[in-house]
Amino acid sequence: MQNVTLTAEEFNTLMAQREAAVTEREALRGELKVVKIERDLLQETQRLPAQTVRRQERGAATASRNSSTKRRLWFLPMCR
């Protein structure tokens, strides 16, 4: 590996560029967190209507099952 000689001005320029890159990286990390949270919230809001429909379908199936059971039970004493 070769030795590289820098002037003070070149060194300061590199350090300033490094600092700018670190600042930009931190800003991007924060923005990424916001985007991930927005994505998760959007997925959750899209998932809720599907869950609601499934619950309503299960509820309707349960209600019809319960009502048919009651009808059968109502007829059982008469059949004996």
N, C-alpha and C positions, 0 to 999 in steps of 0.2 A: 504494500500500500504506500502510496506517495504522500508525502507531507504537503499540505496546502497552506500557503501563506495568505492571510487576509489582512487588509488594512482595517483600521478602526471603523472607517466609514462603511466598508463592505460588511463588517461584522454587525454593526448597528442596523444596517439595512436588512440583513438576514434575520436578526432578532425581531425587528418590527414586523416582517412578513410572517414569522412564526407566531407572534402574538396575535396578528390579524387572523391567521388560520385557526388558532385555538379559540378565539372569540366566535368565529363563524361556526366552528364545530359545535360549540356549546349552544349557539342559537338554533342550529339545526336539530340538536338533540331535544331541545324544548319544543320545537315545532313538531317533531316526530311524535312526542308524547301527546300533544294536542290532537294530532291526526289519528293516532291510535284510539284515543278516548272517543273521538267523534265516530270512528268506524264501529267501535263496540256499541255505542249508543244507537247507531243506525241499525246494526244487526239486531239489537234487542227490540227495537220498535218494529222491525219487520217480522220478528219471530212471534211477538205477542198476538197479532191478529190470527196467525195460524194456530197458536195454542188455544185461543178463545174459541175458534171454530171447532177444533177437536173436542174441547170441553163441552161445547153445546151439543155436538153430535153424541158424545158419550152420555150426556145428560138426557138427551132425547131417547136414546136407546134404553137407558136405565128406567126412564119414566114409562116407556112403552112396556118394558119387561115387568115393571111393578104393577101397571094397570092390568095387564093380561093375567098376572098372578092373582090379583084381587078378584078378577072376573071368574077365574077358575075356582077360587076358594068360595065364591058366592054360590056357584052351582053345585059344589060338592055335597053340602048337606041335603040338597033336594034329590040327589041321585041315590042316596042310601036307602 
